[in-house]
Amino acid sequence: MLQSGYLRGCWQPGHMAWGWNNTMMKSLPGFLCILVLVACAGARPEVPSLQIDGMLIRNQTQTWVSAVRVLLPASGGFVSCGNIAPGSMCSTGFPQTAYAGESLEITWSQEGQIHSTGPFDMQLPDDLDSKRPASVSVVIAAPGSAGAIIIQ
């Protein structure tokens, strides 16, 4: 003899389909919405790959900056410069490397304090020629304030 609880997940007269009761059918639209949102949450817009072959770091402040580092957190790759005088710059070239819009982070030391932008995404210019290599231009504008753009 079967217990009444056993038939709960099986077909019974008055149920919509095998294994589905009315409560489950009412929950289905909400579940599908959550599933779609979760699937879209991790989607990033497609960014064409671009070759980067250099970096220019400008110190637009009135004090020295040191230990400037531009980091790609996803890969762990970084470029750094030691000391940059006020109103001066540091530039470096490196073998071309593919950049496809990954987040980057800028850290530096200034007046005895360590500053960081935290990870951020660079906006790629609309007129970018993906067939030509580009460089990243970093500007330290004030203690605790920095940004970066792609230049060609």
N, CA and C atoms as a LAMMPS dump frame, in Angstrom:
ITEM: TIMESTEP
0
ITEM: NUMBER OF ATOMS
456
ITEM: BOX BOUNDS ff ff ff
-5.0000000000000000e+02 5.0000000000000000e+02
-5.0000000000000000e+02 5.0000000000000000e+02
-5.0000000000000000e+02 5.0000000000000000e+02
ITEM: ATOMS id mol type element x y z
1 1 1 N 0.827 -1.177 0
2 1 2 C 0 0 0
3 1 3 C 0.876 1.247 0
4 2 1 N 0.518 2.269 -0.769
5 2 2 C 1.272 3.494 -0.881
6 2 3 C 0.803 4.508 0.14
7 3 1 N 1.741 5.245 0.67
8 3 2 C 1.378 6.313 1.584
9 3 3 C 0.98 7.54 0.76
10 4 1 N 0.134 8.369 1.311
11 4 2 C -0.36 9.521 0.561
12 4 3 C 0.756 10.514 0.213
13 5 1 N 1.801 10.629 1.029
14 5 2 C 2.899 11.536 0.74
15 5 3 C 3.686 11.109 -0.486
16 6 1 N 3.702 9.852 -0.819
17 6 2 C 4.451 9.343 -1.959
18 6 3 C 3.894 9.879 -3.267
19 7 1 N 2.596 10.041 -3.358
20 7 2 C 1.961 10.469 -4.595
21 7 3 C 2.081 11.97 -4.841
22 8 1 N 2.589 12.694 -3.877
23 8 2 C 2.669 14.141 -4.01
24 8 3 C 3.471 14.567 -5.248
25 9 1 N 4.592 13.921 -5.586
26 9 2 C 5.402 14.29 -6.737
27 9 3 C 5.013 13.553 -7.997
28 10 1 N 4.049 12.665 -7.927
29 10 2 C 3.639 11.882 -9.095
30 10 3 C 2.292 12.386 -9.612
31 11 1 N 1.891 11.825 -10.743
32 11 2 C 0.638 12.248 -11.346
33 11 3 C -0.531 11.817 -10.496
34 12 1 N -1.428 12.749 -10.284
35 12 2 C -2.669 12.481 -9.573
36 12 3 C -3.777 13.194 -10.322
37 13 1 N -4.951 12.706 -10.251
38 13 2 C -6.053 13.413 -10.912
39 13 3 C -6.132 14.855 -10.404
40 14 1 N -6.343 15.768 -11.303
41 14 2 C -6.468 17.171 -10.952
42 14 3 C -5.138 17.924 -11.009
43 15 1 N -4.031 17.21 -11.186
44 15 2 C -2.729 17.877 -11.291
45 15 3 C -2.468 18.229 -12.732
46 16 1 N -1.65 19.231 -12.939
47 16 2 C -1.386 19.747 -14.274
48 16 3 C -0.536 18.787 -15.103
49 17 1 N 0.508 18.223 -14.518
50 17 2 C 1.416 17.351 -15.259
51 17 3 C 2.189 16.506 -14.263
52 18 1 N 2.949 15.586 -14.793
53 18 2 C 3.763 14.733 -13.938
54 18 3 C 4.696 15.581 -13.087
55 19 1 N 4.675 15.392 -11.783
56 19 2 C 5.609 16.037 -10.884
57 19 3 C 5.354 17.518 -10.625
58 20 1 N 4.325 18.094 -11.214
59 20 2 C 4.063 19.522 -11.013
60 20 3 C 2.696 19.703 -10.368
61 21 1 N 2.672 20.352 -9.224
62 21 2 C 1.372 20.672 -8.649
63 21 3 C 1.104 22.165 -8.886
64 22 1 N -0.018 22.666 -8.463
65 22 2 C -0.39 24.056 -8.739
66 22 3 C 0.599 25.052 -8.131
67 23 1 N 1.116 24.763 -6.955
68 23 2 C 2.075 25.666 -6.312
69 23 3 C 3.333 25.77 -7.156
70 24 1 N 3.797 24.639 -7.687
71 24 2 C 4.995 24.641 -8.518
72 24 3 C 4.756 25.418 -9.808
73 25 1 N 3.598 25.29 -10.394
74 25 2 C 3.29 25.99 -11.637
75 25 3 C 3.235 27.5 -11.398
76 26 1 N 2.746 27.921 -10.229
77 26 2 C 2.69 29.354 -9.927
78 26 3 C 4.097 29.912 -9.718
79 27 1 N 5.051 29.105 -9.267
80 27 2 C 6.42 29.554 -9.013
81 27 3 C 7.27 29.57 -10.278
82 28 1 N 6.857 28.878 -11.311
83 28 2 C 7.653 28.749 -12.524
84 28 3 C 8.007 30.083 -13.179
85 29 1 N 7.076 31.034 -13.373
86 29 2 C 7.473 32.31 -14.003
87 29 3 C 8.535 33.062 -13.201
88 30 1 N 8.418 33.077 -11.885
89 30 2 C 9.424 33.74 -11.055
90 30 3 C 10.779 33.073 -11.173
91 31 1 N 10.773 31.747 -11.183
92 31 2 C 12.021 31.005 -11.327
93 31 3 C 12.678 31.303 -12.672
94 32 1 N 11.884 31.348 -13.744
95 32 2 C 12.437 31.637 -15.065
96 32 3 C 13.019 33.048 -15.131
97 33 1 N 12.372 34.025 -14.487
98 33 2 C 12.909 35.394 -14.463
99 33 3 C 14.253 35.434 -13.75
100 34 1 N 14.351 34.753 -12.61
101 34 2 C 15.617 34.713 -11.869
102 34 3 C 16.688 34.045 -12.707
103 35 1 N 16.34 32.967 -13.392
104 35 2 C 17.297 32.254 -14.235
105 35 3 C 17.836 33.162 -15.34
106 36 1 N 16.974 33.929 -15.976
107 36 2 C 17.399 34.847 -17.035
108 36 3 C 18.299 35.939 -16.468
109 37 1 N 17.948 36.507 -15.311
110 37 2 C 18.769 37.561 -14.707
111 37 3 C 20.151 37.049 -14.326
112 38 1 N 20.222 35.855 -13.762
113 38 2 C 21.515 35.278 -13.391
114 38 3 C 22.352 35.019 -14.635
115 39 1 N 21.74 34.541 -15.699
116 39 2 C 22.477 34.262 -16.932
117 39 3 C 23.02 35.538 -17.556
118 40 1 N 22.296 36.648 -17.443
119 40 2 C 22.737 37.9 -18.046
120 40 3 C 23.684 38.694 -17.158
121 41 1 N 23.683 38.433 -15.863
122 41 2 C 24.471 39.238 -14.929
123 41 3 C 25.958 39.193 -15.232
124 42 1 N 26.473 38.053 -15.642
125 42 2 C 27.897 37.94 -15.911
126 42 3 C 28.287 38.316 -17.325
127 43 1 N 27.355 38.684 -18.151
128 43 2 C 27.67 38.988 -19.549
129 43 3 C 28.333 40.354 -19.662
130 44 1 N 29.462 40.409 -20.387
131 44 2 C 30.144 41.677 -20.663
132 44 3 C 30.01 41.959 -22.143
133 45 1 N 29.906 43.215 -22.488
134 45 2 C 29.824 43.518 -23.909
135 45 3 C 31.096 43.079 -24.625
136 46 1 N 30.935 42.639 -25.841
137 46 2 C 32.069 42.19 -26.651
138 46 3 C 32.953 43.382 -27.009
139 47 1 N 34.232 43.306 -26.64
140 47 2 C 35.185 44.37 -26.931
141 47 3 C 36.23 43.798 -27.87
142 48 1 N 36.479 44.459 -28.998
143 48 2 C 37.484 43.932 -29.91
144 48 3 C 38.861 43.972 -29.258
145 49 1 N 39.67 42.959 -29.543
146 49 2 C 41.011 42.909 -28.993
147 49 3 C 41.867 43.993 -29.631
148 50 1 N 42.701 44.611 -28.837
149 50 2 C 43.548 45.703 -29.268
150 50 3 C 44.959 45.405 -28.792
151 51 1 N 45.956 45.744 -29.577
152 51 2 C 47.342 45.544 -29.183
153 51 3 C 47.86 46.788 -28.472
154 52 1 N 48.36 46.604 -27.259
155 52 2 C 48.94 47.689 -26.468
156 52 3 C 50.445 47.468 -26.431
157 53 1 N 51.226 48.539 -26.689
158 53 2 C 52.684 48.368 -26.692
159 53 3 C 53.411 49.412 -25.845
160 54 1 N 52.678 50.171 -25.041
161 54 2 C 53.352 51.155 -24.214
162 54 3 C 52.437 51.806 -23.199
163 55 1 N 53.075 52.527 -22.271
164 55 2 C 52.351 53.198 -21.21
165 55 3 C 53.036 54.523 -20.922
166 56 1 N 52.243 55.556 -20.703
167 56 2 C 52.721 56.881 -20.355
168 56 3 C 52.021 57.278 -19.06
169 57 1 N 52.803 57.613 -18.028
170 57 2 C 52.223 57.985 -16.732
171 57 3 C 52.618 59.429 -16.44
172 58 1 N 51.634 60.314 -16.322
173 58 2 C 51.87 61.744 -16.081
174 58 3 C 51.534 62.09 -14.628
175 59 1 N 52.413 62.825 -14.005
176 59 2 C 52.181 63.348 -12.658
177 59 3 C 51.825 64.827 -12.795
178 60 1 N 50.545 65.146 -12.689
179 60 2 C 50.094 66.54 -12.814
180 60 3 C 49.94 67.212 -11.458
181 61 1 N 50.484 66.59 -10.413
182 61 2 C 50.379 67.176 -9.077
183 61 3 C 51.605 68.042 -8.775
184 62 1 N 51.623 68.658 -7.608
185 62 2 C 52.721 69.522 -7.175
186 62 3 C 53.732 68.778 -6.291
187 63 1 N 53.53 67.466 -6.114
188 63 2 C 54.443 66.681 -5.278
189 63 3 C 54.895 65.428 -6.018
190 64 1 N 56.01 64.852 -5.545
191 64 2 C 56.526 63.623 -6.147
192 64 3 C 55.555 62.468 -5.937
193 65 1 N 55.48 61.568 -6.917
194 65 2 C 54.767 60.294 -6.759
195 65 3 C 55.791 59.182 -6.976
196 66 1 N 55.573 58.069 -6.316
197 66 2 C 56.498 56.946 -6.46
198 66 3 C 55.74 55.632 -6.467
199 67 1 N 56.449 54.606 -6.885
200 67 2 C 55.902 53.242 -6.936
201 67 3 C 54.556 53.197 -7.666
202 68 1 N 54.486 53.871 -8.81
203 68 2 C 53.25 53.873 -9.604
204 68 3 C 53.143 52.528 -10.313
205 69 1 N 51.996 51.887 -10.169
206 69 2 C 51.795 50.576 -10.781
207 69 3 C 50.416 50.527 -11.424
208 70 1 N 50.377 50.074 -12.671
209 70 2 C 49.119 49.851 -13.381
210 70 3 C 48.97 48.341 -13.499
211 71 1 N 47.921 47.809 -12.889
212 71 2 C 47.727 46.363 -12.762
213 71 3 C 46.468 45.916 -13.491
214 72 1 N 46.564 44.779 -14.189
215 72 2 C 45.38 44.117 -14.749
216 72 3 C 45.038 42.974 -13.785
217 73 1 N 44.077 43.19 -12.865
218 73 2 C 43.786 42.179 -11.848
219 73 3 C 43.442 40.796 -12.409
220 74 1 N 42.782 40.738 -13.558
221 74 2 C 42.38 39.441 -14.121
222 74 3 C 43.577 38.56 -14.462
223 75 1 N 44.646 39.171 -14.983
224 75 2 C 45.814 38.384 -15.401
225 75 3 C 46.982 38.501 -14.429
226 76 1 N 46.979 39.523 -13.597
227 76 2 C 48.104 39.766 -12.701
228 76 3 C 49.228 40.544 -13.364
229 77 1 N 49.081 40.877 -14.646
230 77 2 C 50.101 41.642 -15.354
231 77 3 C 50.133 43.077 -14.866
232 78 1 N 51.329 43.681 -14.872
233 78 2 C 51.431 45.075 -14.44
234 78 3 C 52.607 45.769 -15.106
235 79 1 N 52.563 47.098 -15.074
236 79 2 C 53.64 47.964 -15.527
237 79 3 C 53.857 48.952 -14.391
238 80 1 N 55.124 49.304 -14.129
239 80 2 C 55.365 50.228 -13.022
240 80 3 C 56.46 51.236 -13.356
241 81 1 N 56.444 52.349 -12.638
242 81 2 C 57.474 53.383 -12.708
243 81 3 C 57.865 53.729 -11.285
244 82 1 N 59.138 54.073 -11.075
245 82 2 C 59.629 54.383 -9.736
246 82 3 C 59.184 55.735 -9.251
247 83 1 N 60.003 56.764 -9.446
248 83 2 C 59.709 58.112 -8.97
249 83 3 C 59.4 59.025 -10.149
250 84 1 N 58.351 59.831 -9.994
251 84 2 C 57.978 60.785 -11.042
252 84 3 C 57.872 62.163 -10.389
253 85 1 N 58.675 63.1 -10.876
254 85 2 C 58.699 64.46 -10.328
255 85 3 C 57.395 65.194 -10.631
256 86 1 N 57.073 66.227 -9.866
257 86 2 C 55.873 67.027 -10.139
258 86 3 C 55.902 67.585 -11.563
259 87 1 N 54.789 67.499 -12.259
260 87 2 C 54.679 68.007 -13.618
261 87 3 C 55.46 67.208 -14.641
262 88 1 N 55.931 66.039 -14.282
263 88 2 C 56.762 65.222 -15.164
264 88 3 C 56.015 63.942 -15.565
265 89 1 N 56.742 63.086 -16.297
266 89 2 C 56.115 61.839 -16.724
267 89 3 C 57.135 60.711 -16.786
268 90 1 N 56.611 59.518 -16.871
269 90 2 C 57.406 58.299 -17.031
270 90 3 C 56.75 57.526 -18.17
271 91 1 N 57.554 57.018 -19.077
272 91 2 C 56.974 56.213 -20.155
273 91 3 C 57.774 54.935 -20.307
274 92 1 N 57.105 53.924 -20.768
275 92 2 C 57.754 52.639 -20.989
276 92 3 C 57.084 51.925 -22.142
277 93 1 N 57.877 51.178 -22.876
278 93 2 C 57.347 50.352 -23.947
279 93 3 C 57.512 48.897 -23.561
280 94 1 N 56.754 48.049 -24.189
281 94 2 C 56.848 46.614 -23.928
282 94 3 C 56.345 45.877 -25.155
283 95 1 N 56.643 44.57 -25.25
284 95 2 C 56.148 43.813 -26.404
285 95 3 C 54.621 43.915 -26.482
286 96 1 N 54.111 43.979 -27.701
287 96 2 C 52.662 44.11 -27.87
288 96 3 C 51.935 43.008 -27.117
289 97 1 N 50.885 43.422 -26.451
290 97 2 C 50.045 42.482 -25.717
291 97 3 C 48.583 42.802 -25.999
292 98 1 N 47.758 41.783 -26.068
293 98 2 C 46.336 41.968 -26.388
294 98 3 C 45.598 42.545 -25.186
295 99 1 N 44.76 43.521 -25.443
296 99 2 C 43.888 44.11 -24.426
297 99 3 C 42.464 44.074 -24.97
298 100 1 N 41.556 43.466 -24.198
299 100 2 C 40.173 43.337 -24.663
300 100 3 C 39.18 43.937 -23.677
301 101 1 N 39.583 45.012 -23.018
302 101 2 C 38.642 45.71 -22.144
303 101 3 C 38.636 45.25 -20.698
304 102 1 N 39.647 44.498 -20.264
305 102 2 C 39.692 44.053 -18.883
306 102 3 C 39.824 45.249 -17.941
307 103 1 N 39.365 45.088 -16.714
308 103 2 C 39.515 46.133 -15.703
309 103 3 C 40.984 46.331 -15.371
310 104 1 N 41.328 47.545 -14.977
311 104 2 C 42.681 47.805 -14.505
312 104 3 C 42.606 48.601 -13.215
313 105 1 N 43.733 48.647 -12.512
314 105 2 C 43.812 49.358 -11.247
315 105 3 C 45.135 50.112 -11.196
316 106 1 N 45.1 51.354 -10.71
317 106 2 C 46.305 52.171 -10.586
318 106 3 C 46.583 52.359 -9.095
319 107 1 N 47.828 52.083 -8.679
320 107 2 C 48.239 52.338 -7.297
321 107 3 C 49.502 53.181 -7.318
322 108 1 N 49.691 54.019 -6.309
323 108 2 C 50.893 54.84 -6.212
324 108 3 C 51.041 55.349 -4.783
325 109 1 N 52.231 55.834 -4.494
326 109 2 C 52.536 56.415 -3.194
327 109 3 C 52.795 57.906 -3.39
328 110 1 N 52.235 58.712 -2.483
329 110 2 C 52.406 60.16 -2.583
330 110 3 C 52.292 60.758 -1.18
331 111 1 N 53.278 61.574 -0.825
332 111 2 C 53.302 62.234 0.482
333 111 3 C 53.112 61.243 1.629
334 112 1 N 53.753 60.084 1.51
335 112 2 C 53.702 59.082 2.575
336 112 3 C 52.442 58.244 2.627
337 113 1 N 51.539 58.409 1.677
338 113 2 C 50.296 57.624 1.662
339 113 3 C 50.213 56.812 0.382
340 114 1 N 49.642 55.623 0.505
341 114 2 C 49.423 54.762 -0.661
342 114 3 C 48.01 55.008 -1.166
343 115 1 N 47.903 55.236 -2.471
344 115 2 C 46.602 55.51 -3.096
345 115 3 C 46.275 54.416 -4.106
346 116 1 N 44.99 54.191 -4.326
347 116 2 C 44.536 53.203 -5.31
348 116 3 C 43.218 53.666 -5.919
349 117 1 N 43.087 53.455 -7.216
350 117 2 C 41.819 53.774 -7.878
351 117 3 C 40.8 52.679 -7.64
352 118 1 N 41.268 51.477 -7.283
353 118 2 C 40.382 50.315 -7.295
354 118 3 C 40.184 49.915 -8.752
355 119 1 N 39.706 48.708 -9.018
356 119 2 C 39.513 48.274 -10.406
357 119 3 C 38.481 49.142 -11.132
358 120 1 N 38.794 49.503 -12.37
359 120 2 C 37.849 50.258 -13.2
360 120 3 C 38.046 49.857 -14.655
361 121 1 N 37.035 50.133 -15.48
362 121 2 C 37.084 49.823 -16.91
363 121 3 C 37.403 51.091 -17.689
364 122 1 N 38.309 50.972 -18.654
365 122 2 C 38.607 52.104 -19.546
366 122 3 C 37.607 52.105 -20.687
367 123 1 N 37.192 53.281 -21.082
368 123 2 C 36.329 53.416 -22.247
369 123 3 C 37.216 53.484 -23.484
370 124 1 N 36.973 52.62 -24.452
371 124 2 C 37.746 52.64 -25.684
372 124 3 C 37.159 53.685 -26.634
373 125 1 N 37.999 54.548 -27.225
374 125 2 C 37.499 55.566 -28.161
375 125 3 C 36.815 54.924 -29.372
376 126 1 N 35.792 55.58 -29.881
377 126 2 C 35.062 55.069 -31.046
378 126 3 C 35.93 55.04 -32.302
379 127 1 N 36.85 55.979 -32.431
380 127 2 C 37.668 56.079 -33.643
381 127 3 C 38.956 55.254 -33.561
382 128 1 N 39.013 54.31 -32.663
383 128 2 C 40.198 53.471 -32.475
384 128 3 C 40.413 52.564 -33.682
385 129 1 N 41.632 52.519 -34.18
386 129 2 C 41.996 51.64 -35.291
387 129 3 C 42.602 50.372 -34.699
388 130 1 N 41.842 49.289 -34.679
389 130 2 C 42.3 48.046 -34.035
390 130 3 C 43.469 47.398 -34.777
391 131 1 N 43.791 47.88 -35.975
392 131 2 C 44.921 47.325 -36.73
393 131 3 C 46.244 47.966 -36.315
394 132 1 N 46.175 49.102 -35.602
395 132 2 C 47.385 49.799 -35.137
396 132 3 C 47.536 49.612 -33.629
397 133 1 N 48.771 49.434 -33.147
398 133 2 C 48.954 49.324 -31.693
399 133 3 C 48.643 50.651 -31.006
400 134 1 N 48.294 50.569 -29.757
401 134 2 C 47.949 51.757 -28.973
402 134 3 C 48.764 51.765 -27.683
403 135 1 N 48.624 52.847 -26.932
404 135 2 C 49.278 52.983 -25.629
405 135 3 C 48.226 53.376 -24.602
406 136 1 N 48.569 53.185 -23.345
407 136 2 C 47.7 53.611 -22.256
408 136 3 C 48.305 54.87 -21.654
409 137 1 N 47.51 55.912 -21.518
410 137 2 C 47.947 57.161 -20.905
411 137 3 C 47.292 57.274 -19.533
412 138 1 N 48.135 57.276 -18.503
413 138 2 C 47.666 57.382 -17.124
414 138 3 C 47.973 58.794 -16.634
415 139 1 N 47.015 59.41 -15.955
416 139 2 C 47.222 60.744 -15.388
417 139 3 C 46.916 60.688 -13.896
418 140 1 N 47.9 61.1 -13.106
419 140 2 C 47.667 61.286 -11.671
420 140 3 C 47.402 62.773 -11.512
421 141 1 N 46.147 63.107 -11.241
422 141 2 C 45.704 64.499 -11.253
423 141 3 C 45.806 65.18 -9.897
424 142 1 N 45.699 64.415 -8.828
425 142 2 C 45.752 64.95 -7.467
426 142 3 C 45.999 63.779 -6.521
427 143 1 N 46.433 64.04 -5.304
428 143 2 C 46.587 62.921 -4.369
429 143 3 C 45.271 62.143 -4.265
430 144 1 N 45.314 60.876 -4.6
431 144 2 C 44.123 60.024 -4.544
432 144 3 C 43.266 60.044 -5.787
433 145 1 N 43.676 60.765 -6.832
434 145 2 C 42.857 60.875 -8.036
435 145 3 C 43.694 60.55 -9.278
436 146 1 N 43.284 59.504 -9.998
437 146 2 C 43.981 59.1 -11.226
438 146 3 C 43.001 58.465 -12.185
439 147 1 N 43.397 58.415 -13.45
440 147 2 C 42.573 57.794 -14.478
441 147 3 C 43.435 57.376 -15.633
442 148 1 N 42.835 56.702 -16.613
443 148 2 C 43.581 56.207 -17.76
444 148 3 C 42.709 56.205 -19.006
445 149 1 N 43.358 56.434 -20.153
446 149 2 C 42.683 56.36 -21.449
447 149 3 C 43.604 55.658 -22.442
448 150 1 N 43.011 55.162 -23.517
449 150 2 C 43.769 54.555 -24.628
450 150 3 C 44.066 55.661 -25.634
451 151 1 N 45.31 55.722 -26.104
452 151 2 C 45.685 56.7 -27.13
453 151 3 C 46.396 55.99 -28.288
454 152 1 N 46.335 56.607 -29.463
455 152 2 C 47.056 56.085 -30.634
456 152 3 C 47.866 57.189 -31.243
